[in-house]
Amino acid sequence: MGLASSNTSQNKERKPTGEGNSTGSVQAYWVVFAGLLTVILSYASIQAGGLKQGMLLWLGLLLGFTLFHARFGFTSAFRRFMAVGNGEAIRAHMLMLAVASTLFAIIFAADVTLFGGSPVGNVSPVGVSLIVGAFLFGIGMQLGNGCASGTLYAVGGGRSEMFLTLIAFIVGSVFGAWHFDFWMNLPAFKPFSLATSTGLGWFGGWVIQMIILGGITWMTFKVEKKRRPPKMAPIPGAKGWTRVIRGSWPILTAAVVLAVLNAATLLVKGSPWGITSAFALWGSKAAQAMGVDVTQWGYWAGEKAAPLNQSVFMDGTSVMDFGLMVGALAASTLGGVFLLKKVPLRTAAAAIIGGLLMGYGARLAFGCNIGAYFSGIASFSLHGYVWAVMAMLGTFFALYIRPLFGLSVPKSTDKFCS
């Protein structure tokens, strides 16, 4: 690909997050802080929305805990595969999607949720906005060094530059909401479900889904056999039962846990896991506080404006996002790897640009790597697959941009593939 010469010296030998192959000492004060945050957020969530909001907060906590312990990445998975053909994490994605699709199909077929009403999947149109938005998101997550879920769990884990990414992500989401009407008026096909739009039903759609996911898994093995990429780097570990709370989790184990937690979210919330709609809400509330009439934007038109005048703790996505960050904070401090560092200028610039692109792209594409890719495909939506393809193309494009900001790109001669 002609990328090797652009890589920085950090490619010579990569070390995983937290450096070394063991965890550090428990950071007791930070653990206590995480515990206090959990209590405060639990109280605020239950006060605002009752048991349902409290359960969503704890689902977010478990998601953050899982993501951090496995360092479960979407950004790095796409980058490894596009740069050198390493498909280890992509196969974990396929397992996660297969398990989630199975559970989702059962829930949709049963037509039941814990708090009443029918479950609603993330099934969105395929059109210009999706194609452009997912492509921009693919570029953004490679510059920002994290996707939507990755940004939140990295903030909880103490990666300093990700605070900049998150702020820019929120700002980009506001601009995406502002321009929402323009993009929605561009050509698009109606939402398409592999289950309901085909007439195959949930079982028939599930069979098609398994064939597609199996085909993608097979393809990753073929690519690896041809390109022989370096393996993924190990992450800080621990032995015995302490590994559950202080060490690394096998990526395939985390894939199954994430799938189960997303299905639990569908049962509790009535819709799958999402992340970035909360960013648009937070940013729009801030803009409204500064005198901007955001209710004139199509994104917040009519009844959709209700969350703007409510507590953020009434918004299930916001509550889960708060929980995700605190869950990652608990995981990182229990493992002794929480550490804030000074951010180099070029890294800061990449984080800000990446966050802006992801925020804007997520609004155009009806979601991010979670809402569109994970939950979209698990909901049997065609748009989830289109999102994945365009985000992969955006990732490929970004591989040529990353070195301009001092960010490394995997190459076949690396000791580990990061």
N, C-alpha and C positions, 0 to 999 in steps of 0.2 A: 504493500500500500504506500510505500515511500514515507512512512511515518517515523521510522527508527531514528533517522538523523535528527529529528526534531525533539526527541525525548531528552529530558534533563537528567542530571546525574543521579537523581533519586530513583531512577529505574534500575540501577545496578543491583541493588538488593532491597527488596521490599519487605517491610515488616508490617504486621497487621496492627489494627487499631489497638492502642493500649501497650504496644510494643512488648516483645518477648512472648513466651509461651505460657505464662502463668499470670494469675491475678495478683493484685497488690493487697495491702491491708484494707480492711473495712474502714471506710471514711465515716466514722460514727456520727459526727456533727451533721454531715450532709444527709445521712440516712434518717436521722431524727427530723431534719427539715423536710425531707420527702414524706415522712409519716405525718407531720403536721399539715402539710399541704393536702394530703389525702383526706384527712379528717375535715379540714375546712371546705374542700371542694365537695366532699360527700354531703356535708350539711347543706351547703348552698344549692346543690343539685336537687336534693330531696325536697328542700323547702320550696324551690321554684316549680318543680314538675313531678314531685312524688316519687314513688318507688321506681317508676320507669326511668326517670333521669338518673337516679342513683345507680341503677343497673347498667345504664349506658356508660356512666363514668367508670365503673369497675371493669367493664369490657374494654374501655380505652386503656386503663391501667395494665390489664393483661396483655393487650396488643403491644403496648410500648415495652413491657418487660420481655416479651417474646422476641420482638424485632431487635432489641439491643443484644440480647444474649446470643442470638444466632448471627448478629450483624447482617440480618436478612436484607439484601439489597435488590433494588430494581435497576437503579442507575448503573452500578458496577456490573450487574449481570448483562445488561445490554452492551456496555462498553467492552467487556471481555469478549463477548461473542463477536461483535463487529470488528474488533481490532485483531484478535488472534484466533478466534474460533473456539474459545473455551465455553462449553455449554453446560457446565455443572450447575450453575445457578438457574439457567433457563429450564433445565429438567426439574429443578425444585419448583419452579413456577408452574410447570405442567402438572406436577403432582398436586400442588395446592389447588389449582383450577379444577382438576378432576374430582378431588374430594369435595370442594365447595359446590361444584355443579351437581354432584350427586345429592348432597344435602339440600341444596336449593330446590332441586326438582321435587324432592319429597315434600318440602314445605309448600311450594307452589301448588302441587297436586292436592295436598290436604287443605289448602286454602285457609290456613289458620295462623294467627299470631297470638302472643301471650296477653296483649292488652286490647284485643278486639280489632276487627277490620281485616281486610284481605292483604296479604303481602304484595308489595309492588316492586318489581325488579328495575334495574337501571338499563332500560332499553331506549336508545336515542337515535335520531336520524343520522344518516350517512350523507355528508355533503361537503361543500367547500369549507365551511367553518371547522368541521371535524378534521379534515385533512391538513389545513393550515395550522390549526391549534395544536394538534398532536405533534406535528413536525417542529413547531416552535418549542413545545414542551421538551421534546427529545434533545434539542440543542441546549435548552436552559438547564436541564437536570445534569448535563455533563459539565457545564460551566459552574453551576452552583454546587456541584459535587454531592448532590442528593436530590431525590424526588420529593413528593409531598410527604409520604410517610417517613422517608429518610431524613428530611429536614427536621421534622418534629422529634424523632428519636435521637437525632444527633444534637439538637438543642438540649434535650434532657440529658444527653451523655457528656455535655460540656465542650463540644467542638465550637470554638469561638466564632469562626467565620459563618457558621450556620445561623447565628442570630441575625447577621446581615442578610443572609438569604431569606430568612423568614419575613423580615420587615419588607424587603423588596417583593417577596411573593404576595404579601398582602396588598401592597401598592399596585402591583401588576394586575391583581384580581379586581381591584376597583376600576382600573382603566378598561379591563375586559367587560365588566358589567356596564360601564358607560357606553361602550361601543356595541353592546350585545345586539341591539335592534338591527344595526347595519349588517352584521354577519348572519343573522337569522333570516334576512331577506335574500340571501344568495341561494343558488340552486342546491337542492338536497332531496334525497329519497326519504320516504317515510321510514320510521323505525321498523326494523326487521328482526324477528325472533326466530331462532332455529326450531323452537317448539310450537309456538302459536301461529306464526305467520306461514309456516309450511304445512300446517294441518297434521303434523306428525304426532302432536301431543308431547307431554313431558317425557315419556319413555323414549319415543322416537327421536326427540330432540337430544335426549341424553346420549343415545347411541351415536348420533352424528357427532356430538361434542367429543365423545371418547375417541372416535376415529381421528378427528382433527388433532386433538391433543397428543394422541399416540403417534401420529404422523410427524408432528413437530419434534417430539422426543427422539424418534428414529433419525430425523434429519440432523439433530445435534450430534448424535454419535457418528454419523457419516462425515460431517464436517470435521470433527475432532480427529477421526482416523486419517483424514487427508492432511490436516494442518498441524497436527501434533503440538498443541499449545501447552504452555506451562500450567501446572495445577494451581488451584486457589490456595492462598496463604492460610496457614493455621491461625486461629485467633486465641486470645488468652483463655486458658482452661483451668479446670480444677478436677480433682478425683472424687469418686464416690458420690454420695447424695448431695454433697456441697455443690456439685456441678449444677444442680437445679437452680440454685439461687446465686452462685458466685462464679460460675464458669461458662464455657461455651456450650451451646446446644448444637447438635447435628442439624444441618440445614434442612434435611428431609423431615426431621421431627418437627422443626419450626414450621415447615410448609403445611403439615397436617394440622398443627395447633392453630395457625392463622386461618385455615379454611373453616375449622370448627367455630372459631370466634366470629368469623364473618357470618356464618349461618346463625349463630346465636344473636348477632346484631339484627339480622333479618326478622327473627322471631320476636325480639323485644321492641325494636324500633318500627317494624313494618316495612322497612326498606333496607338495602344492604349498606355496608360500610362505605363511607365517603369522608373526604377531608376538606377539600378546597372551597366548598360553598361557605364554610365558616369564615375563611379568609376574606371572601367578598363581603360577608356580613360585618365583620370587625372593621374592615377598611371603610365601608360605606357608612357605618355608624360614626366613625371618626370624621369622615367628610361632612356628614350631616351636622355634627357638632360644630364644625367650622363654617356653617352657613350654606353648604351646598345642598340643593334640593334634589336628592338622589331619587326621590319618588317619581320624578319626570323621566327617568330612564326606563326603558322597556323591561329590563331585568327585574325591576322592583315595582312594576305596574300592578295596580289593583290590589287583590288580596295578598299578593306576594310581598307587599310592603309591611305586613304585620310584624315580622321579626325585628324590624327596625325600631319599633316602639316597645319591645319587650326586653326583658333581661336575657343576656346571652345564655344563661343557664336554662332557659326555656328551649334553646336550640340544641337538639340531640347531637348534631355534628360537632358543635362547639364543645360540648361537654366531653365527648369522646376525644377530641383533640387535646383538651386540658389533661385528661387522664393519660393519654399516650405519652405526653411529655413527662409527667410525673412518674409514670411507670418506668420509663427509660432512665430517669434520674435515680430511682431506687435501684435499678439493676446495675447502673454504672458505679454508684457509690458503694453498694454491697461488694462489687468486684474490685473496688479500689482503683478505678481507672478514670474517674471524673477529674478533668484538669483543663482549666481555662488558660489559653495562651495568647500571646500577641499575634495579630493577624498581619502578614505581609501585605503591602499595598496592592500588588497584582492579584493576590488571592482575594482580597476584599473586593476589588473591581469585578472579578469573575463571579463572586458570590452575589453581588448586587445585580449584575446583568442577567445572570442565570435565574435569580429569583423573579425578576421582572418578566422574563420570557415565560417562565412556568406559570406565573399568576395569570398572565394574559392568555396564554395558550390553553390553560385549564378551563377558562370560561368559554372559550370558543369551542372546545372539544367535548363539552358536557362532562368534564371531570378530568382526573389525573390518572396516575398509575394505579390508584386504588379505585376511585369511583368509575372510571371508564374501562380500564384494563382488567383489573381483578374482578370487581363487582359487575362490570359490564359483561364480560365473558361468562362469569358464573351465572348471570341472569339470562344466558343464551342469546345475547344481543350481538348482531353482526358488527355493530359499531365498535365493540371491544377489540375485535380482531383487526379492524382497519386502524384503530388507534395504535395498536402494537406495531403494525407495519410502518406507519408514518413516524412513530417515535424512534424506531430502529433506524430509519433513514435520517432523522434528525441527529441521532447519536453518531452515525457515520460521518455526517457533515462536521459535527463538533470535534471529532478526533483531530481534525486539521487546525482547529481553533485553540484547543486546550494548551498547546505548547506556547502560544503567544502570551499566556497568563502564568507561565511557569508550572503548568499542570502536566503531569506525566500521562503517557499513553502506553498501554501494555504492548510488549513486543515479544516475539517468539524466543528471544534469548534471555528473558527475565528468569530469575530463580523462581519467583512466584508471580502469578497473574493477579493483578489487583485492579 
